[in-house]
Amino acid sequence: LRLGGILPETGNLAFLGPPEFAGVQLAVNQINEAGGVLGADLEWLPGDSGDNGEVANATVDRLLAEDVDGFVGAASSGVSLTVIDKITQAGKIHFSPANTSPAFTDYDDNGLYFRTAPSDVVQGAALADIMINDGAATAAFLVLNDSYGTGLQEFTIAPYTEAGGTVVYGETETYDPQAENFDAEIAAVAEANPDAVVIIGFDETAQILQGLIEAGFGPADKLVYGTDGNMGNALAEQFDDPSVVAGMRGTLPGVDVGGELTEFRDALLEVDPELIDFSYSAESYDAVVVTALAAIVAGSDDGVAVAAEINDVTRGGEKCTTFADCAALAEAGTDLDYDGVSGPLEFIDAGEPSQASILILEFDETGTITVAGSVQGSI
């Protein structure tokens, strides 16, 4: 079984790259220590997704030429949408640990696209709940114009307004993340004077946040929220004084690897001692383990054959939580149900989790990300 990577070594989601690469590498190491897949080591061929289709497509072309059976990535939903047709029409598995756009649920992918991250239907509802509970009666949304941004915009605003919140800017407006500045958007927010500002973006968030702070709409003045595309320590590091982001809150699909999953965290740090964020590390790990188990069940490394077994190894059989234990069940012909590090998974037929944890994150007074709690969501 050969898997290739399309994960962000470069680009505006590069801060997600190290934990994702570490999660994949840890899974590969443990799978091969347990005997590999179908009597051979699992092969991992890493590759960069960048933050645009040009880089990702070049990586996919290279890895297809190397005859990989499946791909792990991309982190960005927009980037995945630039390569999904090429991958699935080649009969290869496309498995993302971090795509959250609702567009993938019903995408015509020949049954070959999967993700361990939940749809933003879940994250949006969680963020809306947090905003209402924090007392945000009015809100402005600053949203980047891509499938991730517009999807999360829609599925946050709908439950927020249903719960009584009012959107005073950004219900349909979006911004170009490549714009030279965001002065017009910041001025519109200031004029609307909301209780809360929601920024759904990537690394351009720092520039937007600086403008909001200068306009008196930063975390010291208003309720400010982010999401998984910007809620990482890398955001604070872009400021000379990281404490200016203190109090900013947001959501991240996932589990508290740094605080609660100490054994998994320590194993990741053995792979990469320089990790400071753990976002999507568990989901990356589980994507590889699920694929490897499906290959054992299928008795094949062919992408189409493996894909046909992926959903079922996450549901309906005998519970198991490690590759070694699950592989033993598979080799004995026992129907298995892998409960992953990232959660129970329980994939629906669309190839995505039906149950998920959403972390509530907050920057502390030093500008360091902390976990303030979590909520459970389901589809």
ABEGO torsion letter per residue (X at the ends): XBBBBBBBABEAAAAAAAAAAAAAAAAAAAAAAAGEBGGBBBBBBBBBAEABAAAAAAAAAAAAAAGBABBBOBABAAAAAAAAAAAAAAGBBBBBAABABAAAAABBAGGABBBABBBAAAAAAAAAAAAAAAGBABBBBBBBBBAAAAAAAAAAAAAAAAAGBBBABGAABBBBAABABAAAAAAAAAAAGBABBBBBBBAAAAAAAAAAAAAGABAAABBBBBBAAABBAAAAAABABAAAABGBBBBBBEBBAAAABAAAAAAAAAABAABABABGAAAAAAAAAAAAAAAAAAGBABAAAAAAAAAAAABGBBBBABAAAAAAAAAAGBBBBBBBAAEAGGBBAAGBBABBBBBBBBBBAAGBBBBAEBBBBBX
